[in-house]
C-alpha cells in the first residue's frame, strides 16, 4: 500500500509505535489482543506487523500459539 499523504504517514508511524509498545508490555500478546487494544482491524495489525518484520524491527519466536514477540530494533527510544 502506498502512503498518499503526510497524514497517512503519521498515522502509520503512530500505529507501529503503539504495536511495539504493546509488545514491550507483553511479548506474548496476540494479534487479536492488539486489535482490541488499539481498536484496529486484524488486517491493519497484520499489515503493520508484516512491515515491522520486513524492516527487522520485530520477529516472532516459537509457534503462533504459545510463541512470543521479540523486538530486534527499538525504534521507540533513542537508546539503541
C-alpha distances in whole Angstrom, upper triangle without the diagonal:
4,7,9,12,14,15,11,11,15,14,11,14,17,15,15,19,20,19,21,23,24,24,27,29,28,27,28,25,24,20,22,24,21,20,23,24,20,20,17,16,16,13,11,14,13,9,11,14,12,11,14,16,14,15,19,19,20,21,23,27,28,28,25,28,30,28,27,24,25,24,24,23,24,21,23,26,28,30,29
4,6,9,12,13,9,10,13,13,11,14,16,16,16,19,21,20,22,24,25,26,28,30,30,29,30,28,26,23,25,27,23,22,25,25,22,22,19,18,19,16,14,17,16,12,13,16,15,12,16,18,16,16,20,20,22,23,25,29,31,31,28,31,33,31,29,26,27,25,25,24,24,21,23,26,27,30,28
4,6,8,9,6,6,10,10,9,11,14,14,14,17,19,19,20,23,24,25,27,29,29,29,30,27,26,23,25,26,22,21,24,24,20,21,18,18,19,17,14,16,17,13,13,16,16,13,16,18,17,17,20,20,21,24,26,30,32,32,29,32,34,31,29,26,27,24,25,23,23,20,21,24,25,28,27
4,7,8,6,8,11,11,11,14,16,16,17,20,21,22,24,26,27,28,30,31,32,32,33,30,29,26,27,28,25,24,26,26,22,22,20,20,22,19,16,19,20,16,16,20,19,17,19,22,21,20,24,23,25,27,30,33,36,35,33,35,37,35,33,30,30,28,28,26,26,23,24,27,28,31,30
4,5,5,6,9,10,11,13,15,16,17,19,20,22,23,25,26,28,29,31,32,32,34,31,30,27,28,29,25,24,27,26,22,22,20,21,23,21,18,20,21,18,17,21,21,18,20,23,22,21,25,24,26,28,31,34,37,37,34,37,38,36,34,30,31,28,28,26,25,22,22,25,26,29,29
4,5,5,6,9,10,11,12,14,15,17,18,20,21,23,24,26,27,29,30,30,32,30,29,27,28,28,24,24,26,25,21,22,20,22,24,22,18,20,22,18,17,21,21,18,19,23,22,20,24,22,24,27,30,34,36,37,34,36,38,35,33,29,29,26,27,24,23,19,19,22,23,26,26
4,5,5,6,9,10,11,12,14,15,17,18,20,21,23,25,26,27,29,29,31,28,28,25,26,26,22,21,23,22,18,19,17,19,21,20,16,18,20,18,16,20,21,18,19,23,23,21,24,23,24,27,29,33,36,36,33,35,36,34,31,28,29,26,27,25,23,20,19,22,24,27,27
4,6,5,6,9,10,11,12,14,15,17,19,20,21,23,24,26,27,27,29,26,25,22,23,24,20,19,21,20,17,17,15,16,18,16,13,15,17,14,13,17,17,15,17,20,19,19,22,20,22,25,27,30,33,32,30,32,33,31,29,26,26,24,25,23,22,19,19,22,24,27,26
4,5,5,6,9,10,11,12,14,15,17,18,20,21,23,25,26,26,28,25,25,22,24,24,20,20,22,21,17,18,16,18,19,18,14,16,17,14,12,16,16,13,15,18,17,16,19,18,20,23,25,29,31,32,29,31,33,30,28,24,24,22,22,20,19,16,16,19,20,23,23
4,5,5,6,9,10,11,12,14,15,16,18,20,21,23,24,25,27,24,24,22,23,23,19,19,21,19,16,17,16,18,20,19,15,16,18,15,13,17,18,15,15,19,19,17,20,18,20,23,25,29,32,32,29,32,32,30,27,24,24,21,22,20,18,15,14,17,19,22,22
4,5,5,6,9,10,11,12,14,15,17,19,20,21,23,23,25,22,22,19,20,20,16,15,17,16,12,13,12,14,16,15,12,13,15,13,11,15,16,14,15,18,19,18,20,18,19,22,24,27,30,30,27,29,30,28,26,22,23,21,22,20,18,16,15,18,20,23,23
4,5,5,6,9,10,11,12,14,15,17,19,20,21,21,23,20,20,17,19,19,15,15,17,16,13,14,12,14,15,13,10,11,13,10,8,11,13,10,11,15,15,14,17,15,16,19,21,24,27,27,24,27,28,25,23,20,20,18,19,17,16,14,14,17,19,22,22
4,5,5,6,9,10,11,12,14,15,17,19,20,20,22,20,20,18,20,19,16,16,19,17,14,16,14,16,17,16,13,13,15,12,9,12,14,11,11,14,15,13,15,13,15,18,20,24,27,27,25,27,28,25,22,19,19,16,17,15,13,10,10,14,16,18,18
4,6,5,6,9,10,11,12,14,15,17,18,19,21,18,19,17,18,17,14,14,16,14,11,13,12,15,16,16,13,12,15,14,11,13,15,13,13,16,18,16,18,15,16,19,21,24,27,27,25,27,27,25,22,19,19,17,18,16,14,11,10,14,16,19,19
4,5,5,6,9,10,11,12,14,15,17,17,19,16,16,13,15,14,11,11,13,12,8,11,9,12,13,13,9,9,11,10,7,10,13,11,11,14,16,15,17,14,14,17,18,22,24,24,22,23,24,22,19,17,17,15,18,16,14,12,12,15,18,20,20
4,5,5,6,9,10,11,12,14,15,15,17,15,15,13,16,15,11,12,15,13,11,13,12,14,14,14,10,9,11,10,6,8,10,9,7,11,13,12,13,10,11,14,16,19,22,22,20,22,23,20,17,14,14,12,14,13,11,9,9,13,16,18,17
4,5,5,6,9,10,10,12,14,15,17,15,16,15,17,16,12,14,16,13,11,15,14,16,16,17,14,12,14,14,10,11,14,12,10,13,15,14,14,11,12,15,17,20,23,24,22,23,23,21,18,14,14,12,14,12,9,8,6,10,13,15,15
4,5,5,6,9,10,11,12,13,15,13,14,13,14,13,9,11,12,10,8,11,11,14,14,16,12,11,14,14,10,11,15,14,12,15,17,16,17,13,13,16,17,20,23,23,21,22,22,20,17,14,15,13,16,15,12,11,9,13,16,18,18
4,5,5,6,9,10,11,11,12,10,11,10,12,11,7,9,12,10,8,12,11,13,12,13,11,8,11,11,8,8,12,12,9,12,15,14,14,11,10,13,13,16,19,19,17,18,19,17,14,11,12,11,14,13,12,11,10,14,17,18,18
4,5,5,6,9,10,10,12,11,13,12,15,13,10,13,15,13,12,15,14,17,16,17,14,11,13,14,10,9,13,12,9,11,14,13,12,9,8,11,13,15,18,19,18,19,19,16,13,10,10,7,10,10,8,8,8,11,14,15,14
4,5,5,6,9,10,13,11,13,14,15,13,10,13,15,11,11,15,15,18,17,19,16,13,16,17,13,13,16,16,13,15,18,17,16,12,12,14,15,17,20,21,20,20,20,18,14,12,12,10,13,12,10,10,8,11,14,15,15
4,5,5,6,8,10,7,10,10,12,9,7,11,11,9,9,13,13,16,15,17,15,12,14,16,13,12,16,16,14,15,19,18,17,14,12,14,14,16,18,19,17,17,17,15,12,10,11,11,15,15,12,13,12,14,18,18,19
4,5,5,5,7,7,9,10,13,11,9,12,14,12,12,16,15,17,16,18,16,12,14,16,13,11,14,15,12,13,17,16,15,12,9,11,11,13,15,16,15,15,14,12,9,7,8,8,11,12,11,13,12,14,18,17,17
4,6,6,10,9,13,14,16,14,12,16,17,14,15,18,18,20,19,21,19,16,18,19,16,14,17,17,14,15,19,17,16,12,11,13,13,14,17,19,18,18,17,15,11,9,8,8,11,12,10,12,10,12,15,14,15
4,7,9,9,12,14,15,12,11,15,15,12,14,17,18,20,19,22,20,17,19,21,18,16,20,20,17,18,22,21,19,16,14,16,15,16,18,20,18,18,16,15,12,11,11,11,15,16,13,15,13,15,18,17,18
4,5,5,9,12,13,10,10,14,14,12,14,17,18,19,18,20,19,16,17,20,17,15,19,20,17,17,21,21,19,16,13,14,13,14,15,16,15,14,13,12,9,9,10,11,15,16,15,17,16,17,21,20,20
4,6,9,11,14,12,11,15,16,14,16,19,19,20,18,20,19,15,16,18,16,13,17,18,15,15,18,18,16,14,11,11,9,10,12,13,12,12,11,9,5,5,7,9,12,14,14,16,16,18,21,19,19
4,6,10,12,10,11,14,15,14,16,19,18,19,16,19,19,15,16,19,17,14,17,19,17,16,20,21,18,16,13,12,10,10,11,11,10,9,7,7,5,6,9,12,15,18,17,19,19,21,24,23,23
4,7,8,6,7,10,11,10,12,15,15,15,13,16,16,12,13,16,15,13,16,18,16,16,20,20,19,16,13,13,11,12,13,13,11,10,10,9,7,8,11,13,16,18,17,19,18,21,24,24,23
4,5,5,6,9,10,11,12,14,13,13,10,13,14,10,11,15,14,11,14,17,15,15,19,20,19,17,14,13,11,13,13,12,9,9,9,9,9,9,13,15,18,20,19,21,20,23,27,26,26
4,5,5,6,9,10,10,12,10,10,7,10,10,7,8,11,11,9,12,14,14,14,17,19,18,17,14,13,12,14,15,13,10,11,13,12,11,11,14,15,18,20,19,20,20,23,26,27,26
4,5,5,6,9,10,10,9,9,7,10,11,9,10,13,13,12,15,18,17,18,21,22,22,20,17,17,15,18,18,16,12,12,14,14,14,14,17,19,22,23,22,23,22,26,29,29,29
4,5,5,6,8,10,10,11,9,13,13,10,12,15,14,13,17,19,18,18,22,23,22,20,17,17,16,18,18,17,14,13,14,14,13,13,16,18,21,22,21,22,20,23,27,27,27
4,5,5,6,8,8,9,8,11,10,7,10,13,11,11,14,15,14,16,19,20,19,17,15,15,15,17,18,18,14,15,16,15,13,12,15,15,19,19,18,18,17,21,24,25,25
4,6,5,6,5,6,6,9,8,6,9,12,11,12,15,16,16,17,20,21,21,19,17,18,17,20,21,19,16,17,18,18,16,15,18,19,22,22,21,21,20,23,27,28,27
4,6,5,7,8,9,12,12,10,13,16,15,15,18,20,19,21,24,24,25,22,20,21,20,22,23,21,18,18,19,19,18,17,20,21,24,25,23,23,21,25,28,29,29
4,6,8,10,11,14,13,11,14,16,15,15,19,19,18,20,23,23,24,21,19,20,19,22,23,22,19,19,20,19,17,17,19,19,22,23,20,20,18,22,25,26,27
4,5,9,10,13,10,9,13,14,12,13,17,17,16,19,21,21,22,19,18,20,20,23,24,23,20,21,22,21,19,17,19,19,22,21,19,19,17,20,24,25,26
4,7,9,12,10,10,13,15,14,15,18,19,19,21,23,24,25,22,21,22,22,25,26,25,22,22,23,23,21,20,22,22,25,25,23,22,20,24,27,29,29
4,7,8,6,7,10,11,11,13,15,16,16,19,20,21,22,20,19,20,20,23,25,23,20,21,23,22,20,19,21,21,24,23,22,21,20,24,27,28,28
4,5,5,6,9,10,11,12,14,16,17,18,20,21,23,21,20,20,20,23,24,22,18,20,22,21,20,19,22,22,25,25,24,23,22,26,29,31,30
4,5,5,6,9,10,10,12,14,15,16,18,20,21,19,17,18,17,20,20,18,15,16,19,18,18,17,20,20,23,23,23,22,22,26,29,30,29
4,5,5,6,9,10,10,12,14,15,16,18,20,19,18,18,17,21,22,20,16,18,21,20,19,18,21,21,23,23,23,22,23,26,29,31,30
4,5,5,6,9,10,11,12,14,16,17,19,17,16,17,18,21,23,21,18,20,22,21,19,17,20,19,21,21,21,19,20,23,26,28,27
4,5,5,6,9,10,10,12,14,15,16,15,13,14,14,18,19,18,15,17,19,17,16,14,16,16,18,19,18,17,18,21,24,26,25
4,5,5,6,9,10,10,12,14,15,14,13,13,13,16,18,16,13,16,18,16,15,14,16,16,18,19,19,19,19,23,26,27,25
4,6,5,6,9,10,11,13,14,14,13,14,15,19,20,19,17,19,21,19,18,16,17,17,18,18,19,18,19,22,25,26,25
4,5,5,6,9,10,11,12,11,11,12,14,17,20,19,17,19,21,19,17,14,15,14,15,15,15,14,15,19,21,23,21
4,5,5,6,9,10,10,9,8,9,10,14,16,16,13,16,18,15,13,10,12,12,13,14,14,14,15,19,21,22,20
4,6,5,6,9,10,10,9,10,11,15,17,16,14,18,19,17,15,13,14,14,14,15,16,16,18,21,23,24,22
4,5,5,6,9,9,9,11,13,17,19,20,18,21,22,19,17,14,15,13,13,13,14,13,15,19,20,22,20
4,6,5,6,5,6,8,11,14,17,18,17,20,20,17,15,11,11,10,10,10,11,10,13,16,18,19,16
4,5,5,6,5,6,9,12,15,16,15,18,19,15,14,10,10,10,9,10,12,13,15,18,20,20,18
4,5,8,9,9,12,15,18,19,18,21,22,19,17,14,14,13,12,12,14,14,17,20,21,22,19
4,5,8,10,13,16,19,21,20,23,24,20,18,15,13,11,10,9,12,11,14,16,17,18,16
4,6,7,11,13,17,19,18,21,21,18,15,12,10,9,7,7,10,11,14,16,17,17,14
4,7,11,13,17,19,18,21,20,17,14,10,9,6,5,5,7,8,11,13,14,14,12
4,7,10,13,15,14,17,17,13,10,7,6,4,5,7,9,10,12,15,17,16,14
4,6,10,12,12,14,14,11,9,6,5,7,7,10,12,14,16,18,20,20,17
4,6,8,8,11,11,7,6,5,6,9,10,13,15,17,19,21,23,22,20
4,7,9,10,9,6,5,6,7,10,11,15,17,19,21,23,25,23,21
4,7,8,7,4,7,9,10,14,15,19,20,23,24,26,28,27,25
4,5,6,5,8,10,13,16,18,21,23,25,26,28,31,30,28
4,6,6,8,10,13,16,18,21,22,24,25,27,30,30,28
4,6,9,11,15,18,20,23,24,26,26,29,32,31,30
4,7,10,13,17,19,22,23,25,26,28,31,29,28
4,7,10,13,16,19,20,22,23,25,28,26,25
4,7,10,13,16,16,19,19,21,24,23,21
4,7,9,12,13,15,16,18,21,20,18
4,6,9,10,13,14,16,18,17,15
4,6,6,9,11,12,14,13,12
4,7,9,12,13,14,13,10
4,6,9,10,11,10,7
4,6,6,8,8,7
4,6,7,9,8
4,7,9,10
4,5,7
4,6
4
